[in-house]
Amino acid sequence: MSAHTISPQEYEEFRAFLEGACGIVLGENKKYLVTSRLNRVVAEYNLGSLSELIRLIKSDRSPDLRDRIIEAMTTNETSWFRDRTPYTALDQLILPDLARTRCDTLRIWSAACSSGQEPYSIGITVSEFQIANPGVLSSDVQIVATDISPAMLRVARSGCYDNLAMGRGMSPELKKRYFRPRGNRWEVIAPIRSKVQFRELNLLRSYALMGAFDVIFCRNVLIYFSTASKRDILERITPTLNPGGYLLLGGSESLAGVSDFFQMIRFGGGVIYKRKP
Ligand SMILES: C[S@@+](CC[C@H](N)C(=O)[O-])C[C@H]1O[C@@H](n2cnc3c(N)ncnc32)[C@H](O)[C@@H]1O
């Protein structure tokens, strides 16, 4: 593949496009990364140059290309029970509390679910809680998992993972209980899959159709956004959380601008946020 270069003006135009399309802010030092990722798209679409690609993106005539660019520029890094503490908090603090205070369906939102490990880890944690505490959780649990990337959502919906993905955080014991072999991959069992509903959602757009939640995982996505976008997303996520509900952010993310609405709870070396009544 012959590598095409990007001019300073095209780089600025691309940065503005990407931030407007999905919130991701590219630093000045990302030019090499951007060029190499965009060159792959130039080759895939048989285009003559990076300049042609930038012109096509700006003309907004190809939604398919737009999705492909967002996909090329996003980080989909994830793993089972990532960082552990949020799942321990769900098991030891959040579910026991909600079991006491709520009797209708518990709704949990995984707000940037990538290839599905986060919502399925939530489903497995809920199931383990129900096994260890029979009858305590009287309500059904529904998990809604969203992401901007159609390709990640396809993997997530398939519920099938190779050995490499399984090796990232899934214990042999839980693998045995919650997965079945399918060819050389592992498929999440139906009772867990049926708890999870996947939908495409850009966090920069409206949440009007999402409904209200008792727990929201919004983890390891806000770090890529500007302070203004983080604040805007958190301001709009807050009203979708029922009073007394819980918000879990990534280890390096914090409640920019909406802290008045939340009580901070220190748990296992991290912080979780409970919406004030
Ligand atoms: C690093 S992964 C985090 C996955 C998971 N939450 C975790 O902590 O393991 C970030 C995800 O955010 C998604 N994403 C990026 N920008 C987004 C946006 N504007 N709206 C929704 N999802 C977005 C990406 O597609 C990617 O799957």
The ligand as an SDF file (V2000), in Angstrom:
LIG
                    3D

 27 29  0  0  0  0  0  0  0  0999 V2000
  -12.5310    1.8630   24.8700 C   0  0  0  0  0  0  0  0  0  0  0  0
  -14.1280    1.2610   24.4470 S   0  0  0  0  0  0  0  0  0  0  0  0
  -14.8300    1.0380   26.0670 C   0  0  0  0  0  0  0  0  0  0  0  0
  -15.7100   -0.1950   26.1300 C   0  0  0  0  0  0  0  0  0  0  0  0
  -16.2620   -0.5160   27.5130 C   0  0  0  0  0  0  0  0  0  0  0  0
  -17.1120    0.5380   28.0160 N   0  0  0  0  0  0  0  0  0  0  0  0
  -15.1530   -0.7980   28.4990 C   0  0  0  0  0  0  0  0  0  0  0  0
  -14.9440   -0.0020   29.4290 O   0  0  0  0  0  0  0  0  0  0  0  0
  -14.4780   -1.8230   28.3590 O   0  0  0  0  0  0  0  0  0  0  0  0
  -14.8930    2.7820   23.8690 C   0  0  0  0  0  0  0  0  0  0  0  0
  -16.1570    2.5580   23.0250 C   0  0  0  0  0  0  0  0  0  0  0  0
  -16.7930    3.8230   22.8590 O   0  0  0  0  0  0  0  0  0  0  0  0
  -17.4140    3.8470   21.5890 C   0  0  0  0  0  0  0  0  0  0  0  0
  -17.6640    5.2520   21.2280 N   0  0  0  0  0  0  0  0  0  0  0  0
  -16.7790    6.1880   20.8230 C   0  0  0  0  0  0  0  0  0  0  0  0
  -17.3960    7.3520   20.5690 N   0  0  0  0  0  0  0  0  0  0  0  0
  -18.7210    7.1410   20.8410 C   0  0  0  0  0  0  0  0  0  0  0  0
  -19.8890    7.9630   20.7810 C   0  0  0  0  0  0  0  0  0  0  0  0
  -19.8370    9.2490   20.3770 N   0  0  0  0  0  0  0  0  0  0  0  0
  -21.0700    7.4130   21.1220 N   0  0  0  0  0  0  0  0  0  0  0  0
  -21.1500    6.1150   21.5210 C   0  0  0  0  0  0  0  0  0  0  0  0
  -20.0930    5.2910   21.6050 N   0  0  0  0  0  0  0  0  0  0  0  0
  -18.8920    5.8030   21.2600 C   0  0  0  0  0  0  0  0  0  0  0  0
  -16.4130    3.1370   20.6790 C   0  0  0  0  0  0  0  0  0  0  0  0
  -17.0410    2.6480   19.5040 O   0  0  0  0  0  0  0  0  0  0  0  0
  -15.8840    2.0350   21.6190 C   0  0  0  0  0  0  0  0  0  0  0  0
  -16.5790    0.8370   21.4050 O   0  0  0  0  0  0  0  0  0  0  0  0
  1  2  1  0
  2  3  1  0
  2 10  1  0
  3  4  1  0
  4  5  1  0
  5  6  1  0
  5  7  1  0
  7  8  2  0
  7  9  1  0
 10 11  1  0
 11 12  1  0
 11 26  1  0
 12 13  1  0
 13 14  1  0
 13 24  1  0
 14 15  1  0
 14 23  1  0
 15 16  2  0
 16 17  1  0
 17 18  1  0
 17 23  2  0
 18 19  1  0
 18 20  2  0
 20 21  1  0
 21 22  2  0
 22 23  1  0
 24 25  1  0
 24 26  1  0
 26 27  1  0
M  CHG  2   2   1   9  -1
M  END
$$$$
